[in-house]
Amino acid sequence: MSELAPGSSPIPPISPIPPIPPEALLTRSMLLSVMESSGLEPRRTLGQNFVVDPNTIRRIVERSGVRPGDRVFEIGPGLGSLTRGLIAAGTRPVVVEIDAQLVPILRSTLGDAAEVVQGDALAVDWSEVLGTEPGWVGVANLPYNVATAVVIRLAEEVPVVQRLLVMVQREVGERWVATPGSKVYGIPSVLLARHMAARLAGGVSPEVFHPKPRVDSVLVELIRRDRPVETASPKAFGDLVRAAFQQRRKMLRRSLAGRVDADGFGAVGLSGDERPEMLDVETWCRLATCVAAPSAPGGTVSA
């Protein structure tokens, strides 16, 4: 994990950073002072927009529901704005940061109050980072270009994560929580719904960030189901959902031609004339089970 992220510059020498207790929340002037002392600028390629409003940090931490001693992790801590709020709430968060320039600053300014891991949330071995104990709560401010992939990975592959509170671009968050029939109901809506219940948890103004983004943000709360919606083939489920929504204006009998025939649709109470946004996650799971079963009618999707 010692390699620089793609496009990284060599780590600049760190000048003495003004001492700030790790539980103290960063104001705009404090964050700018840390950046100036460290010779850093926010990197657009990594979607770095740092929260600089203590009231917003308090609101996010309160909404996350974390309590002293909880198992908490954060993705993309930046310079530790949100991390400090989690520390102030009585936790010792595990923070995963991709930017090699920020890691030594986080370790220097936070000390033993947080565990800092350098890595890419899309590639890191989460079983090594979090271990096997359940009940983890994740809190993150994620750039829109990786947010969906990161959250789907956590939902599908990291069962020890019980709850997430994620700040993302409004349009991204609205897709995650969309329900059947919505114009923005799509692949992430269905894939996430199999594992987690998602809902919007409030808006966040661009004014609380440095630099100020050009988009509005929202908080999305995701809570893991007791068990995933049942399907005999998670692979078939994902394949069908992606194939159908990539041609979302077509009826299913056309977008899934060669994958599902009339008997396959009929086995789950569909005609094939439906469009993908009409199906809830349970129906998608039943369809995947039907077409993946060796003796099932009308299925060619392999498990």
Secondary structure as GFF3:
##gff-version 3
##sequence-region A 1 303
A	DSSP	alpha_helix	28	38	.	.	.	ID=ss1
A	DSSP	three_ten_helix	44	46	.	.	.	ID=ss2
A	DSSP	beta_strand	50	51	.	.	.	ID=ss3
A	DSSP	alpha_helix	54	64	.	.	.	ID=ss4
A	DSSP	beta_strand	72	75	.	.	.	ID=ss5
A	DSSP	alpha_helix	81	88	.	.	.	ID=ss6
A	DSSP	beta_strand	94	97	.	.	.	ID=ss7
A	DSSP	alpha_helix	103	110	.	.	.	ID=ss8
A	DSSP	three_ten_helix	111	113	.	.	.	ID=ss9
A	DSSP	beta_strand	115	118	.	.	.	ID=ss10
A	DSSP	alpha_helix	126	130	.	.	.	ID=ss11
A	DSSP	beta_strand	136	141	.	.	.	ID=ss12
A	DSSP	alpha_helix	144	157	.	.	.	ID=ss13
A	DSSP	beta_strand	161	169	.	.	.	ID=ss14
A	DSSP	alpha_helix	170	177	.	.	.	ID=ss15
A	DSSP	alpha_helix	187	193	.	.	.	ID=ss16
A	DSSP	beta_strand	196	204	.	.	.	ID=ss17
A	DSSP	three_ten_helix	206	208	.	.	.	ID=ss18
A	DSSP	beta_strand	209	210	.	.	.	ID=ss19
A	DSSP	beta_strand	217	224	.	.	.	ID=ss20
A	DSSP	alpha_helix	234	245	.	.	.	ID=ss21
A	DSSP	alpha_helix	252	255	.	.	.	ID=ss22
A	DSSP	alpha_helix	262	267	.	.	.	ID=ss23
A	DSSP	three_ten_helix	276	278	.	.	.	ID=ss24
A	DSSP	alpha_helix	281	292	.	.	.	ID=ss25
###
